[in-house]
Amino acid sequence: PFGPKLGRNPWLAHLRHCAMLRKVYLVGGHVTPFVGKGYPNFQKGAKGLKEYFAESIQGAFKKTGIKADAVDRIYVGNFAGELFNSQGHLGAAVAAADPALLYRPSMRVEAACASGGLACAEAVRAVCAGDDCVMAVGVEVQTEADARTGGTYLARAADFNRQSGIDDFTFPALFARRAKAYLTKYPDVKMADLAAVGIKAYSNGNKNPLAHMHAIQLPPEKAVAGKEFLQNEELKPFVQHTHCSQVSDGGAAAIFMSEEGLKKYGLNHQSAVEIVASDYGVGDLWSDPLDLTVMDTTKTVVSRMLATAGVRPGDLDVAEVHDCFAIAEILMYEAIGLAEPGKGTELVKSGATSLEGRIPVNTGGGLISFGHPVGATGVKQVLEVYRQMKSLCGDYQMPRTPQLGLAVNMGGDDRTSAAMLLRNTSPASKL
């Protein structure tokens, strides 16, 4: 029902895989608090993978009213359980949450920080293929490792042999490289302009009781004068502590259903949101981007998905994007089409992406303030759009109920991108 008719062009033929061949709905789910250093009363090691799986899955059943025996299939998003927790084989980690999940089809998917988004995408594909009720669950526990060890674990999302030597903190350095390129290409943009991303993130997170940094304030003067921490002298000036996402523990679980599933389990459309389109794609892990100021994988994936639905970036009411660093959110704006190249900082400084703005982005605080338990992030993102659409966000609820929302989850240095377009089921919807 959406977008242009597709001909024999191979590029257009690919769009069929993004389009919904069967109606798919997100009926809700559960997000645990995202916790770590700075979260009130945080205790390292208090919960592990098993506990976060149970809390996320049981919470999703409680909030949706769905029973475990209704679930046809499960996809687990987790990046580095083997490294952080000495634990793999996480498809089999779900049965402990409910005995009825024993012997159900369940598998883990991994795409670095896009693992959760990929789990959601595969859940949607499973419903398109004939399942009526599919769960996506994402979990990561990272805080038991010290900062440098954890940074080395996370560097596995890059070309490790080639790139890990850039700094002890590989990914902050890789995104500092992008920030340096951006400020060189657009000399009117200054490091102080990037601080606006963190200020917005913390302001939203301060309203969100689930956020890792809920209790931490970030006044503008602190955001502008954030601490530098890289050892790489060339890149050190281009990333600050306040630009960075949090090292968090947490989980999230979402339940996707078909039209038949809604009827079978007594749910109405008004309690769900429709998945209009879903897509993901990859760049080349083994090479650097041709232009460090462009997220070409995200740009390609989002643009072809929106084309499937006949949607323009200006039609969006809310977005969750992958702000692993402040520069990443700016580049996301531009890749999605919310801002022209070089104008991303102007967009955030204008207030357009604030809760009261034209296109609120990362309403609960994003990765910078809500936190970033890697495998859980992509699942949390789609649930944040759902929660905004159903007016469930409490103090950080948008003034206007959104009708059309986008979630974009990125793995590595824009090496995987998973995107999903969601539509509220109220009569006022744009589609």
N, C-alpha and C positions, 0 to 999 in steps of 0.2 A: 503493500500500500504506500510505500514511501519512495521518493526519488524517481529518476528517469528510467525509461525502459532500457534494458541492457542488451547490447548487440553482441557480435562475435569478436569484438576487440578483446585481446587477452587481458588487458588491464581492467576493462569493465567486467570481464568474466570473473575476475578475482572478487569484485564487489559482491557477487552473490554469496560468497562465504561470510561476508560481514553482515549481510541483511538477515533479518529474522525470518526464516523459512516456516516458523511456527511461533505463535505469540508466547513470549516469555515474560514472567513477572518476578520482581523481587518483593517478597512478602515480609521482609524484616530480618532481624538478627540481633546479635549482641556484641558489644565492644567492652572489654574489660578496661579498667583504668590502665593507662600506659605509665609505667613507673621507672624510677631510677634515681640517680643522684639529683637532689633538689626537690624531689617529691616528698611531701610531709610524711614523716615516720617510715620512710623507706628502709627496709632491711634486706640487704643482699642475701640471696639464697633462700628467702622465705617461701618462694614458689618456684617450681621448675616447669619443664615442658608439660608433664602429665597434668599438673594442676591447671595450667592455662588452657590446655585442650578441654578439660572437663568444664571449667568455668565458662568458656566461650560457647561450647556446644549446648550445655544445659541451659545457659542463658538464652540462646536462640530458640530453643524449644519452648521455654517458659514465655518468652515475649510474643511468639507467633501462635502459640497454642498447638503447634504441630508436634506429633508424637514421633519418637525415633523410628518406629516401624514403618512410617510413611516414606522414609528416605530411600530413594533408589540407588544413590551413588554419592560419593564424597570425594572432593579434591582438597588436598592439603598443600598450603603454601608455606614453605620454610626454606631459608637460604643456607644456613650454616650450622645446623644442629650437630653435625659430626665434629665441627671445630669448637664451637662454644660449649657444647654439652656432652661431647663424646657419644652422641646418639643419632643414629640414622634410622632408616626403615619406618618413617613417620606416617606412612599410609596406614600402618597397623596401630597407630597410637590413638585412634578415635574410639575404639570399642570400650575403653575404660570409662568413657563419659556416660554410656548407657548400654546395658546388656543387649538391647535390641539392635545395636549397630554391629554386633558380632556377625562375621561372615558376609557383611555387605561389601560391595565393590568400593574400594578406597585406594587412592594413589596419591603420592606426593608429586608436585611439580616444582621446578626450581628455575628461577630466572633472576637470581640475585635479588635486588630490592623490588623487582616486579613480580616476585613469586606469588604474592597474594592476588594481584591483578590477573595473573595468568590462571590461578585457581578459579577465579570468578568467570573468566572468559570460557574456560573449559566446562564449567557448570552450565553456562548458557548454551554452549554447543551440545551438551548432553540432553538438555531439555528439547532443543531443536531436533535432535535425533530420535526422540521418542520417550525419554524419561519424563515423569510428571513431577518429581520432587528431588532436587539435588542440592547438596550443601557444599559451600566453599568455606574452609576454615584456614586461618593463617595464624601462626604462632612463632614467636622468637624470644629467646631468653639470652641476653648478651652481657648482663652487668657483672657476671662472676669473673670475667676476664679483665685484666688491667687495660688501661687505655691503649698503650702501644701494641700489646698482644692482640687486642680486639681490632685495632686498625689494620694489623697484618692479616687477620682473618678476613676482614671485609675487602682487603685488596685482591682477594681471589675473584672478585667481580670485574676486575680489570684484566688486561694481559699481564699476568703476574710477573713472568720472567723479564718482560721488557719494561714494565711501568712501576713496579713496586719500589724500585730504588730511587724514585723521584723524591721521596720523603718518607719518614716513619709513618706519617699519616697520608697514605697514598691518595685517597679520594679528596680530602680537603685541598691537596696540592693540585690534583687534576682540575678541580673546579676553580681554584685560584688562577690556573692557566687560562681558563675560559674568561674569568673576570679581567685578567690583564689584557687579553685580546680584545675584549669588548670595550674597555676604556681606551685602548689604543685606536680602535676603529671609530669610536664615537667620543671624541675628546671633550665634548660638553658634559658628558656623564662623569661624575666623580664617585670615589668610594663612599662618601657621605650619603650619596643618593641610594646606595644599596641598603643602607640602614633602615629605610622605610619599610622594607619587607619584614625585618625582624620586629619592628615596632608594631606593625599590624598583627603579626603572628602572636606576639605575647599579649597584646590587648585582647585578642579573641580567646586565647588560651586561659587568660585570667577569668573569663566568664564560663569556662568549661571545666566542671569538676573532674572529668576523666583525664584531663591534660596533664602530662608530665610536669610542665612548668606552670601549673595553675596558680601556685603560690608565689611565683617569682615575678617581680616587676621589671620592666625594661624601659626606663625613661629615655627620651630622645638623646640626652647628653651621653648616657652610657652606651646606647646603641651606636652612636657615631664614633666613640672612642673605645671600641671593643678591643680586647686583648688579641695580639698577634701570637701565633704559637708554632708556625712551621719552622723547620731548620733550614729549608731551602731558601737561601737569601734572595734569589731572583723572584720567587713567588710569595714570599712571606708577607709583603705589604698588601696582598690582594685577597686575603681571607682573614676574617676575625672570628673570635669565639662566638659572638652573637649572631654570626651569619649561618651557623651550623645547626643541623638537625640533632636531635638528642639520641644518646645511646640508651635505649629503653627495653624493658620487658613488657610483654602483653600479648593479647590474643583477640581475635574477632571471628565471628561465624555468621554467614549469611545464607538464607534459604531462597532458592529460585524455583519457580513452579510454572507449569503449563496452564493454559485455560482449563483443561480438564482437571488438573490438580486442584485449582481453586474450587471448582464445583465439588470434587470428590471430598475435600476436607472442609467444606463449609465456609470458605473465605470469600469476601466480596472484593470487587475491583477497587473500591474506595480505600481499602486498607493496604493496597499494593501500589507499586509503581511499575510501569512497563519498560522493558529493555527494548529500546528502539533499534539500536545497532551496537555491535561489539566487534573489536578488531585488535590484533596485535601484530607486531613485526620486529625484525631485528636488523641491526647494523653489523658491521664487521669488527669483531672483537680484536682482531690482530693488527688493525691499522688505526691511525689517528683520523679524526674528522678533517675534511678538506677545509672547512671554515669553523673555527672554534666558537664563533659568535652565533652559530645556527645549530639547533638541535634537529638534525635532518631526519632522524628516525621518527621522533615524535611528530614532526611536521608532516611526514609522509603518511603515517598511520592515522593521525587525527583527520587530516584533510580527506583521505579516501573514505573514512568512516562517515564523516559528515556529508560527503557527496552521496553516499548510499541513501541517506535519510532525507536528502534535499534540504539540509539545514545549513545555515550560515553561522559563523561565530557570533555575530550580533544578535542571533535569536536566543542565545543561552541566557539563563537567569542565574545560574550558580555553577561554580566549578571547583573541583578538588584536583589540585595539581601537585606534582612531586617536587616539593621545595626542600630537597636534601641540603641545599645551600641557597643563600639569598640570590645569587646569580642564576641559579637553576630556575627559580620562580620567574625571574625576569625573562629568561630565554623561553620558558614555557608559554608566557603570555604571547610572545612573538611567534612561536611555532604553531600555536593554536589559531592565531589570527586575531587575538584580542587587542594587540598593539602592532603597529608597524615596526620594522626593524629599527633598532636604536631608540625606540620610544617606550620601552617597557617600564623604565623607572618613572617616566612622566605619568604613566597610567596609575601606578601604585601611589605616587605622591599626590595625585589628584583626588584620591579617596574613592575612585571608581570601584576598586576591589575590596573596599571595607564592607562591613556588615550592612551599612546603610547605603552603599554605593550602587551603581548601575549593574555591576556584575560581581557580586561578592565571590571571593576566592579563598579557599581554605578557612571556612567559617569557624571551625573548632580549634584553629591554631596551627594546622598543617604539621609537617614533620619537625619544624623548628620549635614549636611550642607544645602541640598535642603529643609529639614524640614519634619515634621511629623504631618500633620492634619489627625488624625488616619484613619478615613473612606476613605479618598482620596488616601492614600499611595499606596494601591494595584493597583488602576486604573492608577495612575501616573506611576507606574513601567512598566506596559505593554506598555504604550504610550511612555515611554523613549526608550524602545527597538525599537518600531516602528519608532520613530524619528531618531534614529541612523541609522536604515536600509534605511531610505529615505533621509538621509543627511540633516536633518532639525535642527541640534543642534548648528549651528553657531560656536561660539568660542570654544565650548567643543565637537565639532564633532571629532569622531575617525578618524585617518589617513586612515584606511582601512574600507571600507563599510562592515559591518557584514552581514553574510548570515544566521547564526543560533544563536538565543538568548534565554536566560532563565530569567524568573522572578519568584522570590520566596518571598511570603508575609507571615509573621508569626504573629500569635495571641498569646498573653500572653507569658509565659515562654516556648515556643515551644509546646504549647498545641493545636494549630491549625496551619497547614501549607497548603498554596495554591500555586501551581506551574503551570506555563504555558511555553510551548516550542513554539517559533515562528520562522518562516522561511521566509526569504526575497523571493520575487517572481521574482527576476532577474535570468537570465539564468545561472549565475555562482553558484547558490545555491548548497549546499552540499547534499541535499536530492532530 
